[in-house]
Amino acid sequence: EVSSGTSRLVGGGSYMTRWLEWQKAWLMFLDAPFIGQGWGSYSFNSFWYHDQVATLGDPRENNLFSHCHNLVLQLLAEVGLFGTVLLVVPVGYTLFKAFIKHIENTMTFGLVMICVISLIHSMVELPLWHNNFFIVFFIVFCLIVRQVMSVNDDSMESAARQSSLEPA
């Protein structure tokens, strides 16, 4: 049986573990809201927070995971609000800028959609914590940054040429 992250999220029974992990991540965030528990510390802390949230579903079910299956909650728990903002804002700004400014460019649009789909999927699964997904995401994101920066460089060069041609 193959199920998606979304079907596991809305399903009942043993799939309540996703909610348990999200509750653990939220409690971790509340205990250290500004700087978090430490990068990569979720799996260790998950063990300690387990008994606080194990009232949903079967409390003794093996639901100790290395990640909480939600990108934002994972970042909030591990690096706090400060670290999450430092990571999310530049990525979001770059993707938004690429989408708005380069929507007519099919290649850039496709690259942006690959990143957006990966980020949306990371809200119910953990693909960006797997190296094979993260490497592809990183390469595609770097291509987007290159595209956005090359267009900015071209427009700056043309503006500089334009200003040098104008009489003083």
LUMTOR-518246 format. One record per atom (N, C-alpha, C, O): x, y, z. Coordinates in steps of 0.02 Angstrom, whole numbers, plus 32768, in hexadecimal, padded with zeros to 4 digits. Layout:
XYZ
...
//
This chain:
802A7FC58000
800080008000
802D803E8000
80598046802A
802080697FD1
804680A77FCC
801880E07FDE
7FE180E77FC3
802E810A800D
800581428022
802E8182801F
806B81818026
800C81B98014
802E81F98010
803382188056
801282018085
805B824C805C
80608270809B
801E828E80AF
800D829080EA
7FF882A6807F
7FB782C5808E
7F86829180A6
7F61829D80D6
7F8482568087
7F558222809D
7F68820A80E3
7F3C81F9810B
7FA9820880F2
7FBE81F48136
7FAB822A8168
7F9F821B81A2
7FAA82688151
7F9A829F817E
7F50829E8191
7F3F82A681CC
7F2382958161
7EDC8299816E
7EBF82568183
7E868253819A
7EE6821F817C
7ECE81DE8191
7ECD81D881DC
7EE8820281FF
7EAD81A581F4
7EA8819B823D
7ED781658254
7F03814F8230
7ECC814F8291
7EF1811782AD
7F3B812582B4
7F51815582D3
7F6280F98295
7FAA80FE829C
7FC6813D827B
800081508287
7F9F815D8251
7FB781998230
7FB481D7825D
7FC8820D8248
7F9B81D08299
7F9A820782C8
7FE1821982DE
7FEB824D82FE
801281EF82CD
805681FD82E1
806F823E82C3
809A825F82E0
805682518289
806B8290826A
805782CA8298
807F82F882A2
801B82C882B2
800582FC82E0
802F82FC8320
803F8331833B
804082C18338
806A82BD8374
80AE82DE8368
80C783048392
80CB82D1832F
810C82EF8320
8106833A831A
8133835F832F
80D0835282FD
80C7839B82F7
80BE83BA833C
80D783F18348
809B83978369
809383B183AD
80D683B383D1
80E483E383F5
80FE838083C7
8141837F83E6
816A83BA83CD
818B83DD83F5
816983C5838C
819083FD8370
8177843F838B
819F846C8399
813684478393
811B848583AE
8131849083F6
814284C88409
8130845A841E
814684608463
819184718466
81A684988491
81B884538439
820084648437
820A84AE8427
823484CF8445
81E284C683F7
81E6850D83E5
81D385398421
81F4856A842F
819D85278443
81878550847C
81BB855184B4
81BF858284D9
81E1851B84BC
8215851A84F0
8252854484DE
8276855A850B
825F854F849F
829885798489
8283859F844A
829B85908414
825785D18452
823885F08417
8268861A83EB
825C861F83AF
829B86368407
82C4866483DF
82FF864183BE
830E86508384
8321861483E0
835C85F483C2
835385A983B7
8380858A839A
831D858C83CD
830F854683C0
8337851783EC
835E852C8417
832E84D783E0
834F84A28406
8394849083EB
83BA846E840D
83A384A683AF
83E38495838F
83D9846F834E
83AD8444834A
84018480831C
83FB846282DA
8405841682E0
8437840082FC
83D783F082C5
83DC83A882C4
83CA83868306
83D8834B830F
83AC83AB8334
839D838F8375
83578372837B
8344835A83B1
833083748346
82EA835F834C
82E383168362
82BC8307838F
830982E98344
82FF82A28354
83108293839C
82ED826C83BC
834482B283B7
835582A983FE
831E82C5842A
830882A48459
83098302841C
82D583228445
82918301843D
82698303846B
828482E28404
824582C183F9
823A828B842E
820282818445
826E82688440
826A82358474
8253825384B6
8229823684D8
826E828D84C8
825E82AC8508
821982CC850A
81FA82CF853F
820282E384D1
81C0830384CE
818882D184C1
814D82E384C3
8199829384B4
8168826184A0
8130825884D4
80F5825784C2
814282528512
810F82458546
80E0827F8550
80A882768569
80F582BB853E
80C982F58546
809082F68514
805C83148521
809A82D784DA
806782DA84A6
804982968496
801F82918469
805D826284B9
8048821E84A7
8001820F84BF
7FF281D484CC
7FD7823F84C5
7F92823384D9
7F648229849D
7F2C821284A6
7F7B823A8461
7F54822E8425
7F6381E9840A
7F9C81D3840B
7F3181C783F2
7F3B818583D4
7F5781538406
7F4681568441
7F81812783EF
7FA080F5841A
7FE081128437
8010811C8412
7FE281208478
801C81438494
805D811D8491
8092813C8491
805C80DC848D
809A80B6848C
80AE80A18445
80DD807A843D
808C80BA8414
809C80AA83D0
80E180C583BF
80F580FA83D9
810580A38395
814880B98382
814280F68355
814180EF8318
813F812F8373
8139816C834C
8171819D835E
816581D98366
81AD81838363
81E781AD836E
820B81B4832B
822781848312
820881F08310
822581FC82CE
8260822B82D3
826682508304
8289822B82A1
82C2825882A0
82AF829E8289
82D482CE8293
827582A4826A
825C82E48251
821182E8825E
81EF82B58263
81F883268262
81B1832D8273
8183832E8235
81478335823C
819F832881FA
8178832581BC
8154836681AE
811D83668191
8171839D81C1
815783E081B1
8192840F81B2
81B1841A81E6
81A2842B8179
81DD84558171
81DF848F81A1
8212849B81C2
81A984B481A7
81A884EF81D1
81AC84DC821B
81D384FB8241
818684AB8231
818A84968277
81CE847A8289
81E7848582C0
81EC8455825A
822F843B8266
82618473826F
828A8471829D
825D84A68244
828B84DF824B
827D8505828B
82AC851982AE
823E8511829C
822E853482DA
8249850F8317
8264852E8344
824284CD8317
825984A68351
82A584A78356
82C084AB838D
82C784A2831D
8310849B831F
833684DD8320
836784E38345
8320850F82FA
8346854D82F6
831E8589830F
833685C2830C
82E1857E8327
82BA85B48344
82A085E48310
82A985DB82D4
827F86178328
8262864982FD
8297866F82D6
828F867D829A
82CD868182F8
830386A782D8
83228680829E
8329869C8267
8334864282A9
835286198274
8322860A823C
833586088201
82E385FE824E
82B085F0821A
82A8862B81EC
82A4862381AF
82A486678209
829D86A381E0
82DB86AC81B3
82D486BD8179
831686A081CF
835486A781A7
83578675816E
83778683813B
8337863C8175
8338860A813F
82FD8612810F
8306860C80D2
82C286208129
828686208100
827E866080D7
826C865E809D
828D869A80F5
828286D980D2
82AB86DF8092
828F86F0805E
82ED86D28093
831386D88053
82FC86A7801E
82F986B87FE3
82EC866A8032
82D586388001
8291864E7FE5
8286864C7FA8
826486618011
822186787FFB
822686B67FCE
820386BA7F9B
825086E57FE1
825887227FB9
827387127F74
825B872D7F42
82A486E67F71
82C286D47F30
828F86B17F04
828A86C17EC9
826A86827F20
8237865E7EF8
8200868D7EE2
81E886897EA9
81EA86BA7F0F
81B686EA7EFD
81CE871A7EC7
81A987277E97
820B87327ECD
822687607E9B
822D873D7E58
821D875A7E24
824687007E59
824D86DB7E1A
820986CF7DFA
820186D37DBD
81D786BF7E23
819486B27E09
817686F17DEB
815A86EF7DB4
817A87297E0E
815B87687DF7
818087857DBA
816087987D89
81C187887DBE
81E887AA7D8A
81F3877F7D4C
81FB879A7D15
81F3873D7D54
820687127D1C
81D186DF7D0B
81E086A87CF4
819286F07D16
815B86C27D0A
815786AE7CC0
814186777CB0
816D86DA7C94
816986CB7C4C
81A0869B7C36
819B867D7C00
81D486947C5E
820B86677C4D
81F786207C64
81F386137CA0
81ED85F47C34
81D585B17C43
8205858A7C6F
81F085667C9C
824685917C62
8277856C7C89
827785847CD2
8277855A7CFF
827785C57CDD
827785DE7D21
823685CC7D45
823785B97D7F
81FE85D07D21
81BE85BC7D3F
81C085737D54
81A985627D8B
81DA85487D2A
81DF85017D3B
820C84F57D77
81FC84CC7DA2
824485187D7A
827185117DB3
825085297DF4
825785097E28
822C85617DF0
8209857A7E2A
81D485487E42
81CD853C7E7D
81B0852B7E13
817D84FA7E26
819B84BC7E45
817E849F7E73
81D684A67E2E
81F8846D7E4E
8206847D7E97
81FA84547EC3
822084B97EA4
823084CD7EE9
81F084D47F12
81EE84BD7F4B
81BD84F37EF7
817F84FE7F1C
815E84BC7F2D
814684B37F65
815C848E7EFE
813E844C7F0B
816684277F41
814884077F6C
81A8842C7F3F
81D1840C7F72
81C3842A7FB7
81BF84067FE8
81BC846C7FBA
81AE848D7FFA
8168847B8014
816084708050
813784797FE8
80F384677FFD
80F2841E8016
80D3840F8049
811483F37FF2
811783AC8006
813A83A58049
812B8377806F
816983D18057
818E83CF8096
816383E480D2
817983DF810B
812783FB80C5
80FA840D80FC
80D683CF8118
80BB83D38150
80D5839880F4
80B5835B810D
80E3831E8109
80D082E8811E
811D832780F0
814E82F180EB
8192830C80FF
819583408121
81C882EB80ED
820A830280FE
823B82FF80C4
827482EB80CF
822883108088
825683068050
829583308054
82CA8319803F
8292836D806D
82CE8396806D
8301838080A1
833A839880A2
82EE835180CD
831F833580FB
834182F780DF
836F82DD80FD
832A82E080A6
834C82AA8082
837C82CA8051
836A82F7802C
83BA82B28051
83ED82D18026
83DA82D17FDD
83E683027FBA
83BB829B7FC3
83AB82997F7C
837882CF7F69
837B82EA7F32
834982DF7F95
831A83157F87
833A835A7F91
833083877F69
836083607FC7
837E83A17FD7
83B183B67FA2
83B483F17F90
83D883877F89
840A83987F56
83E883B27F17
83FD83E47EFA
83B383907F02
838E83A77EC7
837083EC7ED4
837384197EAA
835183F57F0F
833484357F21
8369846C7F20
835E84A27F05
83A3845E7F3D
83D9848F7F41
83F284A27EFB
83FD84DD7EED
83FB84717ED0
8413847F7E8B
83DF84A97E66
83F184DA7E45
83A084967E6B
836B84BC7E48
836785037E65
835F85337E3F
836B850A7EA7
8368854C7EC6
83A485777EAF
839B85B37EA2
83DF85597EAA
8419857F7E92
841085957E4A
842685CC7E37
83F0856C7E21
83E185807DDC
83B185BC7DDB
83B885E87DB1
838185BC7E09
835385F47E0D
837886337E22
836F86687E05
83A3862D7E55
83CA86677E6C
83F586817E33
83FA86BD7E29
841486547E0E
843E86697DD5
8414868E7DA1
842A86C17D86
83D986747D94
83AC86947D63
839886DA7D7B
839B870A7D55
838486DF7DB9
836F87207DD5
83A987517DD6
83A1878B7DC4
83E487397DEB
841E87657DEF
8437877A7DAA
844C87B37DA1
8435874D7D79
844D875E7D36
842087927D16
843887BD7CF2
83DF878E7D22
83B187C17D08
83BF88037D2A
83BD88377D09
83CC88037D6B
83DC88417D8F
841D885F7D75
8422889B7D6C
845088347D69
848F884C7D4E
8486886B7D0A
84A3889F7CFB
845E884A7CDF
845288647C9B
842F88A77C9E
844088D57C79
83FD88AE7CC9
83D888ED7CCE
840589247CEB
83FF895E7CD7
843189137D19
845F89447D35
8492895B7D01
84A289967CFE
84AA892B7CD9
84DA893D7CA4
84B9896A7C70
84D7899B7C59
847B895A7C5D
845989837C2B
844989C87C47
844C89FA7C23
843989CD7C87
842D8A0E7CA7
846D8A367CAA
846C8A737CA0
84A58A157CB8
84E58A387CBA
84F98A507C74
85118A887C6C
84EE8A267C41
84FC8A3D7BFD
84CF8A777BE9
84E68AA67BC9
84908A737BFC
84618AA87BED
84768AEA7C0D
84738B1E7BEC
848A8AE87C4C
849E8B257C6E
84E08B417C53
84EB8B7E7C54
850B8B157C3A
854B8B2E7C1E
85408B4D7BD9
85688B777BC3
850B8B3A7BB6
84FD8B567B74
84D68B987B79
84D78BC07B49
84B68BA57BB0
84908BE37BB7
84BF8C1E7BC1
84F08C197BE6
84B18C567B9F
84DC8C927BA9
84D48CAE7BEF
849D8CAD7C0C
850B8CC77C0A
850A8CE17C4E
84EF8D287C51
84EB8D457C87
//
